[in-house]
């Protein structure tokens, strides 16, 4: 490019080559107004008259489809109800298992606490017996050393 930064233009609405100074298009009126738009026809096609037989058939078909939709809805609701019941049974079983395990744990903990209390009592008795025996033996040792 000989002159960088120069904006190239071409006439609006044309496919003329880009130049530094664009001229007005020759058919300026068409460019401003735009191409002619397609207008829909004002005359509408009238619907064919519906006879009684076709109306009855359509109503019967609609009723059959409605009954089918109702059946499907009832089936879906039954499936959801069964799933909900299964879910509730699973929850009840899990809660029951938790309760049973908790009860078993409490019983076992109570047994262990009782066993610990028994062992503590036995240890205390053994410590008292040892303290008495140690005192007697030390007294005997003192007497033997003093003689």
C-alpha positions as a printed NumPy array, in Angstrom:
array([[  0.   ,   0.   ,   0.   ],
       [  1.311,   3.373,  -0.928],
       [ -0.54 ,   5.271,   1.807],
       [ -1.143,   3.211,   4.96 ],
       [ -4.225,   4.143,   6.945],
       [ -6.297,   5.22 ,   3.925],
       [ -9.876,   3.997,   4.074],
       [-11.105,   2.418,   0.879],
       [-14.776,   2.777,  -0.055],
       [-17.153,   1.739,  -2.78 ],
       [-20.606,   2.977,  -3.749],
       [-23.359,   1.762,  -1.41 ],
       [-25.283,  -1.246,  -2.63 ],
       [-22.913,  -2.014,  -5.492],
       [-20.184,  -4.455,  -6.168],
       [-17.916,  -1.825,  -7.744],
       [-14.232,  -1.959,  -6.832],
       [-13.032,  -0.217,  -3.667],
       [-11.398,   3.193,  -4.218],
       [-10.179,   6.011,  -2.056],
       [-13.05 ,   8.299,  -3.116],
       [-16.316,   6.487,  -3.7  ],
       [-18.899,   7.953,  -6.057],
       [-22.645,   7.807,  -5.611],
       [-24.342,   4.772,  -7.079],
       [-26.143,   5.273, -10.405],
       [-29.447,   3.798,  -9.194],
       [-29.518,   5.632,  -5.868],
       [-33.325,   5.474,  -5.556],
       [-33.294,   1.66 ,  -5.461],
       [-30.52 ,   1.602,  -2.871],
       [-32.342,   3.967,  -0.521],
       [-35.735,   2.285,  -0.851],
       [-34.312,  -1.204,  -0.966],
       [-35.45 ,  -4.022,  -3.148],
       [-39.144,  -4.563,  -3.605],
       [-40.574,  -6.65 ,  -0.801],
       [-42.881,  -9.545,  -1.36 ],
       [-46.291,  -8.834,   0.06 ],
       [-48.473, -11.726,   1.067],
       [-51.676, -12.032,  -0.842],
       [-54.714, -10.687,   0.89 ],
       [-57.   , -13.446,  -0.29 ],
       [-56.897, -16.352,   2.092],
       [-57.824, -19.838,   1.226],
       [-60.974, -20.792,   2.956],
       [-60.908, -23.98 ,   4.963],
       [-62.829, -26.846,   3.556],
       [-66.126, -27.389,   5.324],
       [-65.943, -30.097,   7.986],
       [-68.549, -32.777,   7.7  ],
       [-70.086, -34.518,  10.722],
       [-68.383, -37.848,  10.029],
       [-64.898, -36.311,   9.999],
       [-65.697, -34.374,  13.179],
       [-66.872, -37.562,  14.949],
       [-63.772, -39.44 ,  13.799],
       [-61.522, -36.631,  14.998],
       [-63.324, -36.484,  18.349],
       [-63.062, -40.278,  18.756],
       [-59.369, -40.179,  17.883],
       [-58.825, -37.368,  20.399],
       [-60.673, -39.36 ,  23.099],
       [-58.561, -42.471,  22.385],
       [-55.36 , -40.426,  22.597],
       [-56.542, -38.754,  25.814],
       [-57.32 , -42.162,  27.361],
       [-53.863, -43.392,  26.297],
       [-52.232, -40.338,  27.901],
       [-54.256, -40.915,  31.076],
       [-53.202, -44.59 ,  31.162],
       [-49.547, -43.622,  30.72 ],
       [-49.858, -41.011,  33.473],
       [-51.417, -43.556,  35.853],
       [-48.687, -46.066,  35.022],
       [-45.964, -43.488,  35.654],
       [-47.595, -42.548,  38.955],
       [-47.774, -46.229,  39.947],
       [-44.093, -46.673,  39.122],
       [-43.229, -43.576,  41.164],
       [-45.372, -44.825,  44.068],
       [-43.644, -48.232,  43.995],
       [-40.24 , -46.57 ,  43.893],
       [-41.21 , -44.301,  46.806],
       [-42.447, -47.3  ,  48.808],
       [-39.23 , -49.211,  48.071],
       [-37.212, -46.189,  49.12 ],
       [-39.181, -45.847,  52.365],
       [-38.745, -49.577,  53.11 ],
       [-34.999, -49.259,  52.543],
       [-34.873, -46.272,  54.906],
       [-36.898, -48.136,  57.543],
       [-34.621, -51.183,  57.258],
       [-31.509, -49.009,  57.591],
       [-32.963, -47.208,  60.622],
       [-33.886, -50.54 ,  62.202],
       [-30.374, -51.917,  61.592],
       [-28.869, -48.759,  63.097],
       [-31.116, -49.018,  66.157],
       [-30.245, -52.706,  66.648],
       [-26.515, -52.023,  66.318],
       [-26.78 , -49.109,  68.737],
       [-28.604, -51.294,  71.28 ],
       [-26.   , -54.066,  70.908],
       [-23.205, -51.524,  71.369],
       [-24.776, -50.147,  74.545],
       [-25.14 , -53.67 ,  75.996],
       [-21.522, -54.539,  75.156],
       [-20.269, -51.226,  76.599],
       [-22.257, -51.87 ,  79.807],
       [-20.744, -55.363,  80.107],
       [-17.242, -53.979,  79.594],
       [-17.815, -51.227,  82.165],
       [-18.97 , -53.853,  84.68 ],
       [-15.906, -55.982,  83.895],
       [-13.68 , -52.931,  84.295],
       [-15.293, -52.126,  87.661],
       [-14.716, -55.733,  88.802],
       [-11.08 , -55.612,  87.679],
       [-10.576, -52.236,  89.395],
       [-12.012, -53.687,  92.622],
       [ -9.729, -56.76 ,  92.349],
       [ -6.712, -54.531,  91.661],
       [ -7.496, -52.405,  94.699],
       [ -7.845, -55.519,  96.881],
       [ -4.546, -56.854,  95.521],
       [ -2.818, -53.524,  96.204],
       [ -4.166, -53.52 ,  99.795],
       [ -3.038, -57.144, 100.307],
       [  0.39 , -56.312,  98.929],
       [  0.693, -53.191, 101.082],
       [ -0.069, -55.277, 104.224],
       [  2.297, -58.068, 103.202],
       [  5.038, -55.61 , 102.273],
       [  4.662, -53.851, 105.614],
       [  4.914, -57.166, 107.531],
       [  7.934, -58.304, 105.501],
       [  9.718, -54.966, 105.899],
       [  9.029, -55.09 , 109.67 ],
       [ 10.479, -58.601, 109.761],
       [ 13.513, -57.393, 107.796],
       [ 14.065, -54.481, 110.218],
       [ 13.826, -56.846, 113.199],
       [ 16.28 , -59.239, 111.564],
       [ 18.714, -56.428, 110.86 ],
       [ 18.493, -55.008, 114.373],
       [ 19.15 , -58.321, 116.077]])
